[in-house]
Amino acid sequence: MSLYEITQPDEKRAPDANRLSVVMAVILLGYAFMPFINIPITGFVLQLPGAGFSFQVDFSTLVSLLVAGLAASGMLWLLHGHPSVGRGTGYQHIILPAMTAWAIGLTLNMLNAGLQWWVVLTLGSLLLGLVFWAEFIVVDLSDARHVPAAIGLNAISFALFLMLVIAIRAAEMRLYLEIPVVLLAAFVVCLRTLYLRLSGRWMMGWSFAVAMLAAQVALGLHYTPMRPVSFGLVLLGLVYASVGLAVGFEEERPWRTVWIEPAVMAVVIWVLALIFGNGL
């Protein structure tokens, strides 16, 4: 073996093109059926002592949940081709793909079939493909592309959280449906973001605390006339700042400086919420 061959860097790993194509095709096929199949809404009531809770399930809701499951299982299938991932591992990498597929499905469910629907489907498909690719890259900490991929995934996580919160606010969900969705979305985003920013450490306590805080704020804002975009931006600023404080605390940064970046970003996002609240 020559010295040139010894010093050559390892080939950059990428998800198997055939597997990725199959996963994307199945998910897109599920989305494509949404505008053309109309199944009557099924409702049921959960009767508890002193209260009754009504739930409605339609075909689009089921498709959104189905494609989220397909994205999660598809990510695991892609990771089986990565030498650093063994069987029974890699489950932390299914969180963001599943959330991305779910958010795309909810957004498509709010739109009528037309040019706008197809534009959202196209852009969402590109986003989902990038998420699959980035999650495959961040598996290997020694990969030169790990840092930019992790930064991209963090940005996508917060963007998806904003999209989900705006969607559920625009859908005018009942309080007992809205709060669990906000709680789950905030918990998932915090858990995945902290995992990436803290080099693979699971921060369940921080994630649950931030999610509960976001749910409490959403509870207080539920009956206000706040517009969906402003509602989403308020919660986004809160979650982003809380994650930043959690990272600073875990990295043992000085308290005199650790709050500056989260506070500045929260103020900027909340100013945007105020601006959009007056115009959207």
Wavefront OBJ file of the C-alpha trace (Angstrom):
o trace
v 0.000 0.000 0.000
v 1.440 3.382 -1.003
v 1.887 6.329 1.329
v -0.655 8.240 -0.786
v -3.285 5.597 -0.130
v -2.558 5.585 3.599
v -2.932 9.329 3.995
v -6.077 9.606 1.882
v -9.091 10.708 3.987
v -12.032 8.388 4.359
v -14.697 8.655 1.720
v -17.538 10.878 2.804
v -20.495 8.755 3.789
v -23.949 9.372 2.379
v -27.289 7.554 2.669
v -27.856 4.824 0.107
v -29.484 6.471 -2.907
v -31.792 3.524 -3.632
v -33.077 3.335 -0.064
v -33.539 7.092 0.147
v -35.473 7.088 -3.131
v -37.807 4.347 -1.896
v -38.471 6.112 1.417
v -39.154 9.463 -0.243
v -41.384 7.877 -2.901
v -43.573 6.122 -0.316
v -43.945 9.287 1.770
v -44.749 11.461 -1.251
v -47.288 8.909 -2.425
v -49.043 9.225 0.917
v -49.138 13.014 0.607
v -50.369 12.843 -2.998
v -53.491 10.920 -1.960
v -54.602 13.602 0.509
v -56.481 15.955 -1.877
v -58.163 13.174 -3.836
v -59.592 10.933 -1.122
v -62.472 12.283 0.899
v -63.499 10.081 3.799
v -66.193 11.396 6.171
v -64.911 12.742 9.472
v -65.260 10.272 12.312
v -66.031 11.673 15.719
v -66.079 10.110 19.147
v -66.573 11.392 22.664
v -64.519 10.539 25.710
v -66.924 10.791 28.606
v -65.385 11.411 32.018
v -67.111 12.211 35.314
v -68.323 15.776 34.990
v -66.863 16.394 31.521
v -66.954 15.111 27.966
v -64.220 15.499 25.353
v -65.038 15.211 21.656
v -62.433 14.182 19.067
v -62.642 14.210 15.289
v -60.410 12.167 12.994
v -60.299 12.554 9.222
v -58.265 10.960 6.458
v -55.712 13.789 6.303
v -54.984 13.512 10.025
v -54.390 9.790 9.682
v -52.088 10.370 6.691
v -50.043 12.919 8.663
v -49.502 10.400 11.450
v -48.799 7.592 8.983
v -46.124 9.498 7.062
v -44.492 10.481 10.359
v -44.194 6.791 11.185
v -42.904 6.047 7.695
v -40.267 8.776 8.020
v -39.114 7.379 11.361
v -38.856 3.791 10.107
v -37.278 5.010 6.860
v -34.567 6.845 8.796
v -33.752 3.678 10.718
v -33.551 1.766 7.439
v -31.121 4.342 6.041
v -28.994 4.173 9.197
v -28.579 0.414 8.804
v -26.179 1.270 5.978
v -23.987 3.372 8.291
v -21.011 1.495 9.799
v -21.217 3.483 13.053
v -24.793 2.416 13.792
v -25.554 -1.060 15.076
v -28.882 -2.793 15.474
v -30.974 -1.430 18.302
v -29.289 1.988 18.161
v -29.786 5.222 16.277
v -33.303 5.924 17.553
v -32.355 9.509 18.436
v -32.085 10.191 14.708
v -35.744 9.410 13.935
v -37.145 12.335 15.966
v -36.618 15.142 13.475
v -37.572 13.206 10.299
v -40.852 12.127 11.923
v -41.572 15.670 13.102
v -40.761 17.074 9.653
v -43.120 14.655 7.919
v -45.846 15.413 10.468
v -45.479 19.176 10.038
v -45.628 18.907 6.238
v -48.777 16.802 6.477
v -50.483 19.291 8.813
v -49.608 22.185 6.509
v -50.895 20.393 3.403
v -54.086 19.533 5.265
v -54.813 23.249 5.685
v -54.484 24.040 1.971
v -56.828 23.401 -0.924
v -55.551 21.432 -3.897
v -53.916 23.885 -6.279
v -50.644 25.577 -7.128
v -49.933 26.569 -3.525
v -50.490 22.978 -2.369
v -48.006 21.623 -4.914
v -45.434 24.299 -4.053
v -45.634 23.372 -0.357
v -45.356 19.680 -1.255
v -42.266 20.312 -3.396
v -40.502 22.481 -0.831
v -41.485 20.127 1.980
v -40.092 17.150 0.072
v -36.773 18.941 -0.415
v -36.686 19.809 3.276
v -37.436 16.217 4.296
v -34.697 14.927 1.995
v -32.201 17.353 3.561
v -33.210 16.199 7.025
v -32.604 12.548 6.085
v -29.197 13.484 4.651
v -28.144 15.630 7.624
v -29.243 13.041 10.193
v -27.126 10.450 8.389
v -24.105 12.778 8.535
v -24.319 13.721 12.235
v -24.031 10.063 13.249
v -20.264 10.288 12.763
v -18.747 12.919 15.071
v -15.466 12.789 13.138
v -17.119 13.707 9.848
v -15.975 17.147 8.669
v -19.579 17.936 7.759
v -20.882 17.182 11.259
v -20.884 20.756 12.596
v -22.718 22.396 9.652
v -25.156 19.470 9.525
v -25.894 19.814 13.253
v -26.400 23.580 12.909
v -28.764 22.985 10.007
v -30.760 20.410 11.963
v -31.100 22.783 14.919
v -32.378 25.535 12.639
v -34.850 23.143 11.010
v -36.049 21.990 14.443
v -37.035 25.507 15.492
v -38.544 26.242 12.077
v -40.687 23.109 12.329
v -41.779 24.046 15.834
v -42.890 27.438 14.543
v -44.719 25.827 11.622
v -46.525 23.340 13.867
v -47.599 25.925 16.417
v -48.888 28.278 13.719
v -50.762 25.395 12.084
v -52.554 24.277 15.252
v -53.441 27.891 16.116
v -54.816 28.477 12.604
v -56.802 25.232 12.859
v -58.544 26.642 15.970
v -58.097 23.469 17.973
v -59.806 23.048 21.301
v -57.647 23.738 24.338
v -57.392 20.092 25.376
v -56.018 19.268 21.920
v -53.798 22.310 21.443
v -51.854 22.067 24.701
v -50.694 18.426 24.265
v -49.463 19.218 20.746
v -47.499 22.254 21.964
v -46.126 20.237 24.875
v -45.011 17.353 22.647
v -43.538 19.602 19.940
v -41.578 21.710 22.439
v -40.297 18.612 24.242
v -39.123 16.947 21.016
v -37.429 20.099 19.712
v -35.637 20.753 22.995
v -34.561 17.153 23.391
v -33.064 16.925 19.895
v -31.483 20.389 19.947
v -29.835 19.858 23.326
v -28.604 16.441 22.194
v -26.838 17.998 19.202
v -25.490 21.072 21.000
v -24.218 19.112 24.020
v -22.418 16.387 22.041
v -24.857 13.536 22.485
v -26.196 14.113 26.013
v -29.874 13.396 26.665
v -31.353 16.247 28.706
v -34.780 14.914 29.657
v -35.174 17.222 32.642
v -34.427 20.407 30.752
v -36.594 19.339 27.818
v -39.579 18.577 30.022
v -39.191 21.840 31.953
v -39.064 23.934 28.764
v -42.003 22.029 27.278
v -44.090 22.619 30.404
v -43.216 26.320 30.328
v -44.243 26.565 26.668
v -47.504 24.732 27.391
v -48.301 27.100 30.279
v -47.737 30.149 28.079
v -49.838 28.598 25.287
v -52.575 27.974 27.847
v -52.551 31.630 28.841
v -52.640 32.818 25.220
v -55.286 30.378 24.013
v -58.308 32.636 24.532
v -56.600 35.846 23.420
v -57.255 37.271 19.917
v -53.589 36.795 19.003
v -52.981 35.880 15.364
v -51.424 32.471 14.516
v -48.056 33.881 13.370
v -47.680 36.025 16.487
v -48.744 33.103 18.679
v -46.082 30.909 17.078
v -43.350 33.541 17.350
v -44.039 34.161 21.044
v -43.642 30.462 21.809
v -40.616 30.176 19.509
v -38.818 33.008 21.300
v -39.549 31.394 24.657
v -38.348 27.942 23.617
v -35.246 29.242 21.830
v -34.164 31.382 24.781
v -34.804 28.535 27.250
v -32.695 26.118 25.204
v -29.886 28.682 25.036
v -29.945 29.120 28.819
v -29.936 25.344 29.314
v -26.881 24.960 27.060
v -25.061 27.768 28.855
v -25.844 26.247 32.251
v -24.679 22.753 31.217
v -21.477 24.179 29.700
v -20.877 26.127 32.944
v -20.565 29.511 31.287
v -20.365 32.640 33.480
v -23.814 33.800 34.558
v -22.942 37.392 33.683
v -22.801 36.514 29.969
v -24.819 33.320 29.537
v -28.162 35.141 29.342
v -27.168 37.752 26.743
v -27.573 35.762 23.512
v -30.870 34.049 24.541
v -32.300 37.369 25.766
v -31.360 39.247 22.593
v -32.829 36.541 20.335
v -36.016 36.336 22.418
v -36.513 40.103 22.206
v -35.935 40.094 18.435
v -38.429 37.256 17.917
v -41.029 38.870 20.186
v -40.667 42.188 18.340
v -41.399 40.267 15.132
v -44.454 38.786 16.877
v -45.646 42.288 17.699
v -45.088 43.456 14.118
v -46.861 40.464 12.576
v -49.633 40.794 15.160
v -50.524 44.165 13.711
v -50.314 43.109 10.091
v -51.091 39.390 9.756
l 1 2 3 4 5 6 7 8 9 10 11 12 13 14 15 16 17 18 19 20 21 22 23 24 25 26 27 28 29 30 31 32 33 34 35 36 37 38 39 40 41 42 43 44 45 46 47 48 49 50 51 52 53 54 55 56 57 58 59 60 61 62 63 64 65 66 67 68 69 70 71 72 73 74 75 76 77 78 79 80 81 82 83 84 85 86 87 88 89 90 91 92 93 94 95 96 97 98 99 100 101 102 103 104 105 106 107 108 109 110 111 112 113 114 115 116 117 118 119 120 121 122 123 124 125 126 127 128 129 130 131 132 133 134 135 136 137 138 139 140 141 142 143 144 145 146 147 148 149 150 151 152 153 154 155 156 157 158 159 160 161 162 163 164 165 166 167 168 169 170 171 172 173 174 175 176 177 178 179 180 181 182 183 184 185 186 187 188 189 190 191 192 193 194 195 196 197 198 199 200 201 202 203 204 205 206 207 208 209 210 211 212 213 214 215 216 217 218 219 220 221 222 223 224 225 226 227 228 229 230 231 232 233 234 235 236 237 238 239 240 241 242 243 244 245 246 247 248 249 250 251 252 253 254 255 256 257 258 259 260 261 262 263 264 265 266 267 268 269 270 271 272 273 274 275 276 277 278 279 280
